[in-house]
Amino acid sequence: VVNREFDFIVLNLGRKQGLEVGQEFAVVRGEEVLGRVKVEKLYDELSAAAILPDSKKDAIREGDAVKAI
């Protein structure tokens, strides 16, 4: 899920997958890096991550992948 109003995304990864608050990820589609996000809220099976300012936030959409930085 992408929330452009508040500049965050919801990841289908969480505490059970080893994520931690403060962890950063690159948002990617294929080989293209669309931006970076930082985990702010953590739950067992999902997390909320802020879209960082240098990102192409209008290009990020549901279904994009994340890679640990």
N, CA, C and O atoms as a Tripos MOL2 file, in Angstrom:
@<TRIPOS>MOLECULE
protein
  276   275    69     0     0
PROTEIN
NO_CHARGES

@<TRIPOS>ATOM
      1 N           0.8480   -1.1730    0.0000 N.3       1 VAL1
      2 CA          0.0000    0.0000    0.0000 C.3       1 VAL1
      3 C           0.8930    1.2350    0.0000 C.2       1 VAL1
      4 O           1.9110    1.2740    0.6910 O.2       1 VAL1
      5 N           0.5060    2.2440   -0.7810 N.am      2 VAL2
      6 CA          1.2440    3.5060   -0.8270 C.3       2 VAL2
      7 C           0.2990    4.6160   -0.3810 C.2       2 VAL2
      8 O          -0.7900    4.7680   -0.9340 O.2       2 VAL2
      9 N           0.7160    5.3930    0.6200 N.am      3 ASN3
     10 CA         -0.0650    6.5380    1.0810 C.3       3 ASN3
     11 C           0.7260    7.7950    0.7520 C.2       3 ASN3
     12 O           1.6610    8.1550    1.4670 O.2       3 ASN3
     13 N           0.3420    8.4670   -0.3410 N.am      4 ARG4
     14 CA          1.0710    9.6580   -0.7780 C.3       4 ARG4
     15 C           0.7670   10.8720    0.1050 C.2       4 ARG4
     16 O           1.6050   11.7630    0.2420 O.2       4 ARG4
     17 N          -0.4050   10.9080    0.6910 N.am      5 GLU5
     18 CA         -0.7700   12.0400    1.5430 C.3       5 GLU5
     19 C           0.1900   12.1720    2.7220 C.2       5 GLU5
     20 O           0.5880   13.2780    3.0870 O.2       5 GLU5
     21 N           0.5560   11.0420    3.3090 N.am      6 PHE6
     22 CA          1.4440   11.0620    4.4790 C.3       6 PHE6
     23 C           2.8260   10.4970    4.1710 C.2       6 PHE6
     24 O           3.6230   10.2910    5.0860 O.2       6 PHE6
     25 N           3.1230   10.2420    2.8880 N.am      7 ASP7
     26 CA          4.4380    9.7750    2.4380 C.3       7 ASP7
     27 C           4.9350    8.5360    3.1710 C.2       7 ASP7
     28 O           6.0280    8.5330    3.7380 O.2       7 ASP7
     29 N           4.1140    7.4780    3.1530 N.am      8 PHE8
     30 CA          4.5800    6.2090    3.7060 C.3       8 PHE8
     31 C           4.0380    5.0560    2.8820 C.2       8 PHE8
     32 O           3.0790    5.2050    2.1240 O.2       8 PHE8
     33 N           4.6740    3.9030    3.0480 N.am      9 ILE9
     34 CA          4.1970    2.6760    2.4180 C.3       9 ILE9
     35 C           4.0250    1.6190    3.4990 C.2       9 ILE9
     36 O           4.6290    1.7030    4.5680 O.2       9 ILE9
     37 N           3.2040    0.6380    3.2110 N.am     10 VAL10
     38 CA          3.0350   -0.5120    4.0920 C.3      10 VAL10
     39 C           3.7000   -1.6950    3.4040 C.2      10 VAL10
     40 O           3.3920   -2.0160    2.2560 O.2      10 VAL10
     41 N           4.6080   -2.3340    4.1140 N.am     11 LEU11
     42 CA          5.3160   -3.5030    3.5930 C.3      11 LEU11
     43 C           4.6790   -4.7770    4.1330 C.2      11 LEU11
     44 O           4.2070   -4.8040    5.2700 O.2      11 LEU11
     45 N           4.6640   -5.8220    3.3270 N.am     12 ASN12
     46 CA          4.1350   -7.1060    3.7920 C.3      12 ASN12
     47 C           5.2280   -7.9220    4.4870 C.2      12 ASN12
     48 O           5.2390   -9.1520    4.4310 O.2      12 ASN12
     49 N           6.1340   -7.2140    5.1360 N.am     13 LEU13
     50 CA          7.2090   -7.8010    5.9340 C.3      13 LEU13
     51 C           7.1650   -7.1660    7.3080 C.2      13 LEU13
     52 O           6.8120   -5.9940    7.4400 O.2      13 LEU13
     53 N           7.5190   -7.9230    8.3290 N.am     14 GLY14
     54 CA          7.4690   -7.3770    9.6760 C.3      14 GLY14
     55 C           8.4670   -8.0260   10.6160 C.2      14 GLY14
     56 O           9.4870   -8.5680   10.1910 O.2      14 GLY14
     57 N           8.1530   -7.9600   11.8920 N.am     15 ARG15
     58 CA          9.0300   -8.4780   12.9470 C.3      15 ARG15
     59 C           9.3880   -9.9470   12.7070 C.2      15 ARG15
     60 O          10.5360  -10.3440   12.9090 O.2      15 ARG15
     61 N           8.4190  -10.7510   12.2820 N.am     16 LYS16
     62 CA          8.6740  -12.1870   12.0710 C.3      16 LYS16
     63 C           9.6700  -12.4460   10.9420 C.2      16 LYS16
     64 O          10.2940  -13.5060   10.8900 O.2      16 LYS16
     65 N           9.8160  -11.4720   10.0350 N.am     17 GLN17
     66 CA         10.7780  -11.6020    8.9460 C.3      17 GLN17
     67 C          12.1170  -10.9350    9.2980 C.2      17 GLN17
     68 O          13.0120  -10.8610    8.4550 O.2      17 GLN17
     69 N          12.2520  -10.4520   10.5350 N.am     18 GLY18
     70 CA         13.5130   -9.9030   11.0020 C.3      18 GLY18
     71 C          13.6910   -8.4010   10.8120 C.2      18 GLY18
     72 O          14.7920   -7.8890   11.0150 O.2      18 GLY18
     73 N          12.6410   -7.6840   10.4290 N.am     19 LEU19
     74 CA         12.7630   -6.2400   10.2700 C.3      19 LEU19
     75 C          12.8980   -5.5530   11.6130 C.2      19 LEU19
     76 O          12.4580   -6.0650   12.6430 O.2      19 LEU19
     77 N          13.5200   -4.3740   11.5790 N.am     20 GLU20
     78 CA         13.7040   -3.5580   12.7840 C.3      20 GLU20
     79 C          13.3390   -2.1190   12.4690 C.2      20 GLU20
     80 O          13.4860   -1.6750   11.3310 O.2      20 GLU20
     81 N          12.8640   -1.3870   13.4700 N.am     21 VAL21
     82 CA         12.5860    0.0390   13.3130 C.3      21 VAL21
     83 C          13.8950    0.7350   12.9630 C.2      21 VAL21
     84 O          14.9320    0.4680   13.5710 O.2      21 VAL21
     85 N          13.8410    1.6270   11.9810 N.am     22 GLY22
     86 CA         15.0260    2.3520   11.5420 C.3      22 GLY22
     87 C          15.7210    1.7290   10.3460 C.2      22 GLY22
     88 O          16.5780    2.3610    9.7280 O.2      22 GLY22
     89 N          15.3650    0.5060   10.0140 N.am     23 GLN23
     90 CA         15.9760   -0.1710    8.8750 C.3      23 GLN23
     91 C          15.5560    0.5250    7.5780 C.2      23 GLN23
     92 O          14.4090    0.9520    7.4490 O.2      23 GLN23
     93 N          16.4750    0.6410    6.6230 N.am     24 GLU24
     94 CA         16.1720    1.2810    5.3450 C.3      24 GLU24
     95 C          16.1720    0.2670    4.2100 C.2      24 GLU24
     96 O          16.9160   -0.7130    4.2180 O.2      24 GLU24
     97 N          15.3140    0.5360    3.2390 N.am     25 PHE25
     98 CA         15.1800   -0.3100    2.0570 C.3      25 PHE25
     99 C          15.1610    0.5520    0.8140 C.2      25 PHE25
    100 O          14.7270    1.7040    0.8450 O.2      25 PHE25
    101 N          15.6400   -0.0190   -0.2880 N.am     26 ALA26
    102 CA         15.4700    0.6020   -1.5970 C.3      26 ALA26
    103 C          14.1670    0.0460   -2.1790 C.2      26 ALA26
    104 O          13.9020   -1.1520   -2.0850 O.2      26 ALA26
    105 N          13.3640    0.9160   -2.7740 N.am     27 VAL27
    106 CA         12.1500    0.4860   -3.4690 C.3      27 VAL27
    107 C          12.5370    0.3120   -4.9350 C.2      27 VAL27
    108 O          13.0440    1.2420   -5.5630 O.2      27 VAL27
    109 N          12.2970   -0.8760   -5.4740 N.am     28 VAL28
    110 CA         12.7320   -1.1810   -6.8340 C.3      28 VAL28
    111 C          11.5960   -1.7640   -7.6700 C.2      28 VAL28
    112 O          10.6690   -2.3930   -7.1590 O.2      28 VAL28
    113 N          11.7090   -1.5290   -8.9690 N.am     29 ARG29
    114 CA         10.8330   -2.1700   -9.9480 C.3      29 ARG29
    115 C          11.7530   -2.6590  -11.0500 C.2      29 ARG29
    116 O          12.3070   -1.8600  -11.8050 O.2      29 ARG29
    117 N          11.9160   -3.9590  -11.1420 N.am     30 GLY30
    118 CA         12.9110   -4.5070  -12.0610 C.3      30 GLY30
    119 C          14.2970   -4.0830  -11.6040 C.2      30 GLY30
    120 O          14.6840   -4.3360  -10.4630 O.2      30 GLY30
    121 N          15.0400   -3.4430  -12.4880 N.am     31 GLU31
    122 CA         16.3830   -2.9550  -12.1480 C.3      31 GLU31
    123 C          16.3740   -1.4990  -11.7040 C.2      31 GLU31
    124 O          17.3960   -0.9910  -11.2440 O.2      31 GLU31
    125 N          15.2310   -0.8140  -11.8340 N.am     32 GLU32
    126 CA         15.1520    0.6090  -11.5190 C.3      32 GLU32
    127 C          14.9220    0.8490  -10.0170 C.2      32 GLU32
    128 O          14.0020    0.2840   -9.4240 O.2      32 GLU32
    129 N          15.7540    1.6770   -9.4260 N.am     33 VAL33
    130 CA         15.5760    2.0760   -8.0270 C.3      33 VAL33
    131 C          14.6940    3.3230   -8.0090 C.2      33 VAL33
    132 O          15.0460    4.3510   -8.5880 O.2      33 VAL33
    133 N          13.5480    3.2230   -7.3400 N.am     34 LEU34
    134 CA         12.5810    4.3300   -7.3060 C.3      34 LEU34
    135 C          12.7750    5.2380   -6.1000 C.2      34 LEU34
    136 O          12.3360    6.3880   -6.1110 O.2      34 LEU34
    137 N          13.4240    4.7320   -5.0690 N.am     35 GLY35
    138 CA         13.6200    5.5480   -3.8840 C.3      35 GLY35
    139 C          14.0220    4.7120   -2.6960 C.2      35 GLY35
    140 O          14.3470    3.5300   -2.8100 O.2      35 GLY35
    141 N          13.9870    5.3800   -1.5250 N.am     36 ARG36
    142 CA         14.3370    4.7120   -0.2820 C.3      36 ARG36
    143 C          13.2370    4.9460    0.7470 C.2      36 ARG36
    144 O          12.5670    5.9780    0.7480 O.2      36 ARG36
    145 N          13.0720    3.9630    1.6170 N.am     37 VAL37
    146 CA         12.0970    4.0700    2.7100 C.3      37 VAL37
    147 C          12.7640    3.6420    4.0030 C.2      37 VAL37
    148 O          13.7470    2.9000    3.9980 O.2      37 VAL37
    149 N          12.2110    4.1270    5.1240 N.am     38 LYS38
    150 CA         12.7470    3.8060    6.4440 C.3      38 LYS38
    151 C          11.6190    3.3060    7.3290 C.2      38 LYS38
    152 O          10.6010    3.9810    7.4760 O.2      38 LYS38
    153 N          11.7890    2.1270    7.9220 N.am     39 VAL39
    154 CA         10.7670    1.5130    8.7600 C.3      39 VAL39
    155 C          10.5470    2.3630   10.0180 C.2      39 VAL39
    156 O          11.4880    2.6710   10.7490 O.2      39 VAL39
    157 N           9.2860    2.7330   10.2510 N.am     40 GLU40
    158 CA          8.9340    3.5410   11.4250 C.3      40 GLU40
    159 C           8.0320    2.8080   12.4070 C.2      40 GLU40
    160 O           8.1310    3.0150   13.6170 O.2      40 GLU40
    161 N           7.1560    1.9550   11.8980 N.am     41 LYS41
    162 CA          6.2570    1.1710   12.7610 C.3      41 LYS41
    163 C           6.4050   -0.2880   12.3590 C.2      41 LYS41
    164 O           6.5030   -0.6230   11.1780 O.2      41 LYS41
    165 N           6.4180   -1.1450   13.3710 N.am     42 LEU42
    166 CA          6.6860   -2.5560   13.1280 C.3      42 LEU42
    167 C           5.6270   -3.4180   13.7870 C.2      42 LEU42
    168 O           5.2770   -3.2150   14.9500 O.2      42 LEU42
    169 N           5.1280   -4.3700   13.0420 N.am     43 TYR43
    170 CA          4.1440   -5.3400   13.5230 C.3      43 TYR43
    171 C           4.6580   -6.7230   13.1590 C.2      43 TYR43
    172 O           5.6630   -6.8410   12.4580 O.2      43 TYR43
    173 N           3.9880   -7.7690   13.6220 N.am     44 ASP44
    174 CA          4.4640   -9.1290   13.3690 C.3      44 ASP44
    175 C           4.6070   -9.4440   11.8800 C.2      44 ASP44
    176 O           5.6340   -9.9740   11.4570 O.2      44 ASP44
    177 N           3.5920   -9.1230   11.0880 N.am     45 GLU45
    178 CA          3.5640   -9.5220    9.6830 C.3      45 GLU45
    179 C           3.6520   -8.3660    8.6980 C.2      45 GLU45
    180 O           3.6710   -8.5940    7.4880 O.2      45 GLU45
    181 N           3.7060   -7.1210    9.1890 N.am     46 LEU46
    182 CA          3.8150   -5.9800    8.2950 C.3      46 LEU46
    183 C           4.4790   -4.8190    8.9870 C.2      46 LEU46
    184 O           4.6970   -4.8430   10.1980 O.2      46 LEU46
    185 N           4.8050   -3.7900    8.2060 N.am     47 SER47
    186 CA          5.4470   -2.6060    8.7660 C.3      47 SER47
    187 C           5.0730   -1.3880    7.9370 C.2      47 SER47
    188 O           4.6690   -1.5090    6.7810 O.2      47 SER47
    189 N           5.2120   -0.2140    8.5400 N.am     48 ALA48
    190 CA          5.0010    1.0570    7.8540 C.3      48 ALA48
    191 C           6.3530    1.7280    7.7310 C.2      48 ALA48
    192 O           7.1120    1.8060    8.6970 O.2      48 ALA48
    193 N           6.6520    2.2150    6.5270 N.am     49 ALA49
    194 CA          7.9510    2.8370    6.2720 C.3      49 ALA49
    195 C           7.7480    4.1830    5.5980 C.2      49 ALA49
    196 O           6.9730    4.3090    4.6500 O.2      49 ALA49
    197 N           8.4560    5.1850    6.1000 N.am     50 ALA50
    198 CA          8.3930    6.5330    5.5340 C.3      50 ALA50
    199 C           9.1570    6.5690    4.2170 C.2      50 ALA50
    200 O          10.2370    5.9910    4.0930 O.2      50 ALA50
    201 N           8.5760    7.2600    3.2330 N.am     51 ILE51
    202 CA          9.2660    7.4860    1.9640 C.3      51 ILE51
    203 C          10.2490    8.6360    2.1960 C.2      51 ILE51
    204 O           9.8440    9.7330    2.5830 O.2      51 ILE51
    205 N          11.5180    8.3880    1.9630 N.am     52 LEU52
    206 CA         12.5410    9.3950    2.2210 C.3      52 LEU52
    207 C          12.5510   10.4660    1.1180 C.2      52 LEU52
    208 O          12.1790   10.1880   -0.0230 O.2      52 LEU52
    209 N          12.9740   11.6780    1.4600 N.am     53 PRO53
    210 CA         12.8370   12.8390    0.5660 C.3      53 PRO53
    211 C          13.4550   12.7190   -0.8250 C.2      53 PRO53
    212 O          12.9340   13.3150   -1.7680 O.2      53 PRO53
    213 N          14.5360   11.9780   -0.9850 N.am     54 ASP54
    214 CA         15.1800   11.9050   -2.3020 C.3      54 ASP54
    215 C          14.5280   10.8760   -3.2360 C.2      54 ASP54
    216 O          15.0790   10.5700   -4.2940 O.2      54 ASP54
    217 N          13.3770   10.3480   -2.8610 N.am     55 SER55
    218 CA         12.6940    9.3080   -3.6300 C.3      55 SER55
    219 C          11.7920    9.8900   -4.7060 C.2      55 SER55
    220 O          11.3490   11.0360   -4.6240 O.2      55 SER55
    221 N          11.5300    9.0610   -5.7270 N.am     56 LYS56
    222 CA         10.5490    9.4180   -6.7580 C.3      56 LYS56
    223 C           9.1900    8.9340   -6.2540 C.2      56 LYS56
    224 O           8.6440    7.9540   -6.7610 O.2      56 LYS56
    225 N           8.6490    9.6310   -5.2510 N.am     57 LYS57
    226 CA          7.4690    9.1110   -4.5560 C.3      57 LYS57
    227 C           6.2560    8.9580   -5.4630 C.2      57 LYS57
    228 O           5.4070    8.1080   -5.1940 O.2      57 LYS57
    229 N           6.1450    9.7470   -6.5250 N.am     58 ASP58
    230 CA          5.0090    9.5900   -7.4320 C.3      58 ASP58
    231 C           5.1310    8.3400   -8.2910 C.2      58 ASP58
    232 O           4.1360    7.8680   -8.8410 O.2      58 ASP58
    233 N           6.3380    7.8000   -8.4130 N.am     59 ALA59
    234 CA          6.5540    6.5910   -9.2120 C.3      59 ALA59
    235 C           6.3400    5.3150   -8.4030 C.2      59 ALA59
    236 O           6.0720    4.2610   -8.9790 O.2      59 ALA59
    237 N           6.4510    5.3920   -7.0910 N.am     60 ILE60
    238 CA          6.2950    4.2080   -6.2430 C.3      60 ILE60
    239 C           4.8360    3.7800   -6.2370 C.2      60 ILE60
    240 O           3.9360    4.6000   -6.0510 O.2      60 ILE60
    241 N           4.6100    2.4780   -6.4440 N.am     61 ARG61
    242 CA          3.2330    1.9770   -6.4590 C.3      61 ARG61
    243 C           3.1530    0.5840   -5.8320 C.2      61 ARG61
    244 O           4.1560   -0.1080   -5.6550 O.2      61 ARG61
    245 N           1.9390    0.2130   -5.5100 N.am     62 GLU62
    246 CA          1.7020   -1.1040   -4.9210 C.3      62 GLU62
    247 C           2.2530   -2.1770   -5.8530 C.2      62 GLU62
    248 O           2.0580   -2.1290   -7.0670 O.2      62 GLU62
    249 N           2.9410   -3.1420   -5.2590 N.am     63 GLY63
    250 CA          3.5180   -4.2330   -6.0460 C.3      63 GLY63
    251 C           5.0070   -4.0760   -6.2890 C.2      63 GLY63
    252 O           5.6670   -5.0300   -6.7010 O.2      63 GLY63
    253 N           5.5560   -2.8770   -6.0380 N.am     64 ASP64
    254 CA          7.0030   -2.7090   -6.1680 C.3      64 ASP64
    255 C           7.6870   -3.5290   -5.0750 C.2      64 ASP64
    256 O           7.0860   -3.8410   -4.0470 O.2      64 ASP64
    257 N           8.9450   -3.8690   -5.3120 N.am     65 ALA65
    258 CA          9.7030   -4.6740   -4.3630 C.3      65 ALA65
    259 C          10.6140   -3.7820   -3.5180 C.2      65 ALA65
    260 O          10.8820   -2.6340   -3.8720 O.2      65 ALA65
    261 N          11.0830   -4.3310   -2.4000 N.am     66 VAL66
    262 CA         12.0690   -3.6290   -1.5750 C.3      66 VAL66
    263 C          13.2920   -4.5100   -1.4060 C.2      66 VAL66
    264 O          13.1920   -5.7360   -1.3560 O.2      66 VAL66
    265 N          14.4520   -3.8640   -1.3190 N.am     67 LYS67
    266 CA         15.7170   -4.5600   -1.0610 C.3      67 LYS67
    267 C          16.3880   -3.8830    0.1040 C.2      67 LYS67
    268 O          16.4240   -2.6550    0.1680 O.2      67 LYS67
    269 N          16.9200   -4.6560    1.0280 N.am     68 ALA68
    270 CA         17.6420   -4.0970    2.1670 C.3      68 ALA68
    271 C          18.8710   -3.3440    1.6650 C.2      68 ALA68
    272 O          19.5400   -3.7690    0.7230 O.2      68 ALA68
    273 N          19.1510   -2.2120    2.3190 N.am     69 ILE69
    274 CA         20.3180   -1.3880    1.9420 C.3      69 ILE69
    275 C          21.4560   -1.7250    2.8930 C.2      69 ILE69
    276 O          22.5440   -1.1610    2.7780 O.2      69 ILE69
@<TRIPOS>BOND
     1     1     2 1
     2     2     3 1
     3     3     4 2
     4     3     5 am
     5     5     6 1
     6     6     7 1
     7     7     8 2
     8     7     9 am
     9     9    10 1
    10    10    11 1
    11    11    12 2
    12    11    13 am
    13    13    14 1
    14    14    15 1
    15    15    16 2
    16    15    17 am
    17    17    18 1
    18    18    19 1
    19    19    20 2
    20    19    21 am
    21    21    22 1
    22    22    23 1
    23    23    24 2
    24    23    25 am
    25    25    26 1
    26    26    27 1
    27    27    28 2
    28    27    29 am
    29    29    30 1
    30    30    31 1
    31    31    32 2
    32    31    33 am
    33    33    34 1
    34    34    35 1
    35    35    36 2
    36    35    37 am
    37    37    38 1
    38    38    39 1
    39    39    40 2
    40    39    41 am
    41    41    42 1
    42    42    43 1
    43    43    44 2
    44    43    45 am
    45    45    46 1
    46    46    47 1
    47    47    48 2
    48    47    49 am
    49    49    50 1
    50    50    51 1
    51    51    52 2
    52    51    53 am
    53    53    54 1
    54    54    55 1
    55    55    56 2
    56    55    57 am
    57    57    58 1
    58    58    59 1
    59    59    60 2
    60    59    61 am
    61    61    62 1
    62    62    63 1
    63    63    64 2
    64    63    65 am
    65    65    66 1
    66    66    67 1
    67    67    68 2
    68    67    69 am
    69    69    70 1
    70    70    71 1
    71    71    72 2
    72    71    73 am
    73    73    74 1
    74    74    75 1
    75    75    76 2
    76    75    77 am
    77    77    78 1
    78    78    79 1
    79    79    80 2
    80    79    81 am
    81    81    82 1
    82    82    83 1
    83    83    84 2
    84    83    85 am
    85    85    86 1
    86    86    87 1
    87    87    88 2
    88    87    89 am
    89    89    90 1
    90    90    91 1
    91    91    92 2
    92    91    93 am
    93    93    94 1
    94    94    95 1
    95    95    96 2
    96    95    97 am
    97    97    98 1
    98    98    99 1
    99    99   100 2
   100    99   101 am
   101   101   102 1
   102   102   103 1
   103   103   104 2
   104   103   105 am
   105   105   106 1
   106   106   107 1
   107   107   108 2
   108   107   109 am
   109   109   110 1
   110   110   111 1
   111   111   112 2
   112   111   113 am
   113   113   114 1
   114   114   115 1
   115   115   116 2
   116   115   117 am
   117   117   118 1
   118   118   119 1
   119   119   120 2
   120   119   121 am
   121   121   122 1
   122   122   123 1
   123   123   124 2
   124   123   125 am
   125   125   126 1
   126   126   127 1
   127   127   128 2
   128   127   129 am
   129   129   130 1
   130   130   131 1
   131   131   132 2
   132   131   133 am
   133   133   134 1
   134   134   135 1
   135   135   136 2
   136   135   137 am
   137   137   138 1
   138   138   139 1
   139   139   140 2
   140   139   141 am
   141   141   142 1
   142   142   143 1
   143   143   144 2
   144   143   145 am
   145   145   146 1
   146   146   147 1
   147   147   148 2
   148   147   149 am
   149   149   150 1
   150   150   151 1
   151   151   152 2
   152   151   153 am
   153   153   154 1
   154   154   155 1
   155   155   156 2
   156   155   157 am
   157   157   158 1
   158   158   159 1
   159   159   160 2
   160   159   161 am
   161   161   162 1
   162   162   163 1
   163   163   164 2
   164   163   165 am
   165   165   166 1
   166   166   167 1
   167   167   168 2
   168   167   169 am
   169   169   170 1
   170   170   171 1
   171   171   172 2
   172   171   173 am
   173   173   174 1
   174   174   175 1
   175   175   176 2
   176   175   177 am
   177   177   178 1
   178   178   179 1
   179   179   180 2
   180   179   181 am
   181   181   182 1
   182   182   183 1
   183   183   184 2
   184   183   185 am
   185   185   186 1
   186   186   187 1
   187   187   188 2
   188   187   189 am
   189   189   190 1
   190   190   191 1
   191   191   192 2
   192   191   193 am
   193   193   194 1
   194   194   195 1
   195   195   196 2
   196   195   197 am
   197   197   198 1
   198   198   199 1
   199   199   200 2
   200   199   201 am
   201   201   202 1
   202   202   203 1
   203   203   204 2
   204   203   205 am
   205   205   206 1
   206   206   207 1
   207   207   208 2
   208   207   209 am
   209   209   210 1
   210   210   211 1
   211   211   212 2
   212   211   213 am
   213   213   214 1
   214   214   215 1
   215   215   216 2
   216   215   217 am
   217   217   218 1
   218   218   219 1
   219   219   220 2
   220   219   221 am
   221   221   222 1
   222   222   223 1
   223   223   224 2
   224   223   225 am
   225   225   226 1
   226   226   227 1
   227   227   228 2
   228   227   229 am
   229   229   230 1
   230   230   231 1
   231   231   232 2
   232   231   233 am
   233   233   234 1
   234   234   235 1
   235   235   236 2
   236   235   237 am
   237   237   238 1
   238   238   239 1
   239   239   240 2
   240   239   241 am
   241   241   242 1
   242   242   243 1
   243   243   244 2
   244   243   245 am
   245   245   246 1
   246   246   247 1
   247   247   248 2
   248   247   249 am
   249   249   250 1
   250   250   251 1
   251   251   252 2
   252   251   253 am
   253   253   254 1
   254   254   255 1
   255   255   256 2
   256   255   257 am
   257   257   258 1
   258   258   259 1
   259   259   260 2
   260   259   261 am
   261   261   262 1
   262   262   263 1
   263   263   264 2
   264   263   265 am
   265   265   266 1
   266   266   267 1
   267   267   268 2
   268   267   269 am
   269   269   270 1
   270   270   271 1
   271   271   272 2
   272   271   273 am
   273   273   274 1
   274   274   275 1
   275   275   276 2
@<TRIPOS>SUBSTRUCTURE
     1 VAL1         2 RESIDUE 1 A VAL
     2 VAL2         6 RESIDUE 1 A VAL
     3 ASN3        10 RESIDUE 1 A ASN
     4 ARG4        14 RESIDUE 1 A ARG
     5 GLU5        18 RESIDUE 1 A GLU
     6 PHE6        22 RESIDUE 1 A PHE
     7 ASP7        26 RESIDUE 1 A ASP
     8 PHE8        30 RESIDUE 1 A PHE
     9 ILE9        34 RESIDUE 1 A ILE
    10 VAL10       38 RESIDUE 1 A VAL
    11 LEU11       42 RESIDUE 1 A LEU
    12 ASN12       46 RESIDUE 1 A ASN
    13 LEU13       50 RESIDUE 1 A LEU
    14 GLY14       54 RESIDUE 1 A GLY
    15 ARG15       58 RESIDUE 1 A ARG
    16 LYS16       62 RESIDUE 1 A LYS
    17 GLN17       66 RESIDUE 1 A GLN
    18 GLY18       70 RESIDUE 1 A GLY
    19 LEU19       74 RESIDUE 1 A LEU
    20 GLU20       78 RESIDUE 1 A GLU
    21 VAL21       82 RESIDUE 1 A VAL
    22 GLY22       86 RESIDUE 1 A GLY
    23 GLN23       90 RESIDUE 1 A GLN
    24 GLU24       94 RESIDUE 1 A GLU
    25 PHE25       98 RESIDUE 1 A PHE
    26 ALA26      102 RESIDUE 1 A ALA
    27 VAL27      106 RESIDUE 1 A VAL
    28 VAL28      110 RESIDUE 1 A VAL
    29 ARG29      114 RESIDUE 1 A ARG
    30 GLY30      118 RESIDUE 1 A GLY
    31 GLU31      122 RESIDUE 1 A GLU
    32 GLU32      126 RESIDUE 1 A GLU
    33 VAL33      130 RESIDUE 1 A VAL
    34 LEU34      134 RESIDUE 1 A LEU
    35 GLY35      138 RESIDUE 1 A GLY
    36 ARG36      142 RESIDUE 1 A ARG
    37 VAL37      146 RESIDUE 1 A VAL
    38 LYS38      150 RESIDUE 1 A LYS
    39 VAL39      154 RESIDUE 1 A VAL
    40 GLU40      158 RESIDUE 1 A GLU
    41 LYS41      162 RESIDUE 1 A LYS
    42 LEU42      166 RESIDUE 1 A LEU
    43 TYR43      170 RESIDUE 1 A TYR
    44 ASP44      174 RESIDUE 1 A ASP
    45 GLU45      178 RESIDUE 1 A GLU
    46 LEU46      182 RESIDUE 1 A LEU
    47 SER47      186 RESIDUE 1 A SER
    48 ALA48      190 RESIDUE 1 A ALA
    49 ALA49      194 RESIDUE 1 A ALA
    50 ALA50      198 RESIDUE 1 A ALA
    51 ILE51      202 RESIDUE 1 A ILE
    52 LEU52      206 RESIDUE 1 A LEU
    53 PRO53      210 RESIDUE 1 A PRO
    54 ASP54      214 RESIDUE 1 A ASP
    55 SER55      218 RESIDUE 1 A SER
    56 LYS56      222 RESIDUE 1 A LYS
    57 LYS57      226 RESIDUE 1 A LYS
    58 ASP58      230 RESIDUE 1 A ASP
    59 ALA59      234 RESIDUE 1 A ALA
    60 ILE60      238 RESIDUE 1 A ILE
    61 ARG61      242 RESIDUE 1 A ARG
    62 GLU62      246 RESIDUE 1 A GLU
    63 GLY63      250 RESIDUE 1 A GLY
    64 ASP64      254 RESIDUE 1 A ASP
    65 ALA65      258 RESIDUE 1 A ALA
    66 VAL66      262 RESIDUE 1 A VAL
    67 LYS67      266 RESIDUE 1 A LYS
    68 ALA68      270 RESIDUE 1 A ALA
    69 ILE69      274 RESIDUE 1 A ILE
